[in-house]
Amino acid sequence: MTKQQNRILLVDDIPANIKILVGALRQNYKLVVATNGADAVKTALEKQPDLILLDVMMPGMDGYEVCKVLKSRAETADIPIIFVTAMSDEKDETRGFLLGAVDYIVKPVNPVIVKARVQTHIALRVAQAELQRHRDELEEMVLERTRELRDTQIEITNRLVQAAEYHDHQTSRHITRMAHYCVILGRAHGMKENELTLFFHATAMHDIGKVGISDAILHKKGTLTPDEFEEMKRHTLIGADLLYGAENELMNMAHLIALTHHEKWDGTGFPLGLKGEEIPFAGRVAALCDVFDALSSERPYKEAWPLEDAKKVIIEQKGIHFDPYVVELFEDNYEKIEEVYNKVK
């Protein structure tokens, strides 16, 4: 931005004072003039000057009032204001600075001083604008890079989930339903939208550790033997191990869910036997949603339960298997959960 492009608003009710300021500045800046406080506010809003030279003692709305109004408006709050006044008392200067002025010029003005002060503050204004532009560009670059990384993480997540489905024969419908159930409860809890996006994709990997469990156990139609059940339980540790160590929010959340979605509120779950709030909130929500969908879905070893029967089990396990608070979220939002179930079959 060149000097000729900088616009300065001159505000004074005395024409002779305006003439002096115009004579000092017209060669280097675009000048606009207001002769009272109301016009000064209107002009500042319309013209968006780069600097305002503002007289203090004016009839009606004085300079202090004008400054206060301009600093209260988002459109003009950042415009630097220099008071130009015959009031030279220290308390008057202090009042001006407290209202947001950047400088004070005492009348009668010296054109050389006016030029120097204006040049200084215009240079600061230009530098601040340039700095802000660089900040905005950098922020946009960071946001774009973050979006790219997030998209890559989500793509990897989807591929991992697809690989697990080939092995486990769990349908994508089960994973989709459970993820949507978790988002419903997470939103009711007050999670932010960016957290819910992570939650959705992290939940999809809750059973990723089943890639390390034998097909004979995964696809067995009868009841598992104690040894087989112990082997099946290892999928939580395998999944947590697969997802551990990545330095991003998605994988960290997926790691916690994979590890803790079979923990129980009363401490009788696996693999760590965590109890109550020792279990991460995401794991507590995933535990309830996983059980609800497992009960209401067909599996090799059972038929699908009616939704009302599955709901009854969830409520009966309040404070035993499931966090009482999460059960309450489930009950309060059951219609939304039922809607997802009916859409994703």
Summary of the structure (lengths in Angstrom):
residues: 345
radius of gyration: 33.7
end to end distance: 61.0
largest distance: 101.3
contacts: 1060
relative contact order: 0.07
helix: 63%
strand: 8%
